[in-house]
Amino acid sequence: MKAASTELRFEVGDRVSCKVGPWMVGTVVKLGYMEEFFDQNGKLQIITAPYQIRLDNGQYIMAPEDKDYCIMESNIPHMCANCGKSGDNLKYCSACKVVKYCGAECQRSNRKLHKEECKQRVLYLHDVNLFKDPPQKDDCPICFQPIPIDQQDTIYQACCGKQVSYVLFCFCLIT
């Protein structure tokens, strides 16, 4: 989730290098990362960061700032999550779209290790899709005029599953 006040430089799936002691390469998996935990005194602590990154070694980190001294674009290609080979013919995991594999055999071999991570990512993607802004209303499929904003001026057409302008629909039937 992008913050309204600042534009982030990277998107989910981008390859980046992160400063974690030495520079390490990984893939952006989440924008607007937030983690809640209780400290030793039982007080709720909240950590926010612009990015969560999955490093090539499988470890997850966060980039505390969107600055070149913390995170920058990487030209190192993706690697197979199982065998470590790199190349242009790697394919994303079809469920989570985070890790890549060189083939079905590597994907099957890595399934036990990747299963929980994959489930968490799929749940996150489901929530993102579920709570995204609704699509804009279409024009009336009969007369192609804009659908009125007031729901009382529309009727639901069970045959096609669309909202139709009631006022314009009646006008179309008269002419």
N, C-alpha and C positions, 0 to 999 in steps of 0.2 A: 504494500500500500504506500503510495507516494505521499509524502507530506505536501500539503498545499502550498506552504511557504517556500520550499526549496525544491528545485529540480535535481533529481539524482542522475549521475552520469551513466550508470550501468543498469541493465535490465536482467531479469531472471534468465539464466542460461549463458550469460557472458562469461568469458574466461578472464580472470584477473589474477594479479600477483598481490599478495598481502604481506605486510610486515609483521611477522610473528617470530621475533628474534631474527632469524634469517628470512629472506623473502621466500614465500611459498606460493605455489600456483594452485588455483581451484576454480570452482564454478559458483556464480551467484545463484542461490536457491530461494532467497526470500528478501523482499524489500520491506523496509520499516519493521525490523526485527525488535521484539520486546520479550524480556524474560523477567518473571517475578519469582522471588524467593524470600525466605525468612532468614535474617541474620542470627548470630549467636544469642542476641538479646530478644529474639522473637519479633523483631520489627520487620515489617514488609519492606523489601527493597525492590526497586524496579530499574532495570537496565534497558536502555533503548539504544539502537544503532541503526544506521541507514541500511546495512546489508548483513545477511547471514550468508556465509560461504562454506561450501563443502570442499575441503582440500582434496587433492588427488590421493592422499593417504587415507581418506575416509573420515577424517576428523572434521568436526564442525567448529567454526569460529565466527566471530562477528567483527566487522570493520567498524571501529568506534567513530570514525569520521570519514566523510567523502572527500578526502584530501590526498594528493599524490604521495605524501610521506606515509600514508596508511594503506592505500589501495590504488592500483593503477592497472591499465589494460595490459593483458598478456598476449604475446604472439605464440605461446606454446600451445600446440594443438591438444585436443582431448585425447585421453588414453583409455584403453579398455579397462574397466573396473575389475576385471578378473586377472588378466595376464599382463597388463601394463603396456601392450603394444599401442603405437599411435599410427594414425593414418586417416585418409579421407573417407574410407569405406565403413567407419564405425557408425552404429545405429543406436539411437537413444532407447532406453527402457521405455516400452510403450505405455506403461502406467504412470510413472513419475516424471519422465522427461528430464531427469537430472544426470544420471550416469549413462555411459555409452559402453557398448560391447562390440567386439569384432565378429561375433557370430552367435548362433543359438546355443552352441556347446558351452561357450564361455558364460553366457547368461544363465544357463542351467547350473553350471558349476558354482556360480556366485549367488544363487538364489537364497540359500539359507542365511548368508551374511547380509544380503540386501533387503530381505523381506520386510523387516520392521521399519527400516528407513523408508522404503517404498510406500508402505501403508500410511505412514505419517504424512508424506508428501501428497499422496492422493487425497487424503482428508483435507489438507490445506487447500489444494486446488479446487475441491468440491465447494468449500466455504467461499472461496474467492468468486467462483461462478455463481453460487447461490445468492450472494449479497451484492453483486454488481448492479449498477444502475439499469433500470428496465429500458428496453429499446424504445426509440421514439415511435409514436403512433404513425401508422401508414395512412395513405390516402384511401378514400372509399374505393373498394374494388369495382363498384358499379359505375359511379359517375366521375371518379378520379379527383374529387374535390377533397380538401383537407377535412379530416374527421374533427367534429366539434370537440372542444376541450371538456364541455359539460357532459357527463356520462348519461344524463337524462335524455340527451339528444341523439343517442346511439342505440342500436339494437344488436344483439348477438346473433350471428348467422351460424346455426348449428351445422349447416352443410359444409362450410369452408373454415369454420372456427375463427372468423374475423368479426371485428366490430364494424358496423356499417352506419353511416350517417342516416338517422331516421328521417330528418327533414329533407335531405337531398334524395333519399331513397324514395320517399313518397312523391317527390317532384319528378323523379326519373320514371316512375310508373304512370304518372299522368300524361307525360309527353310521349 
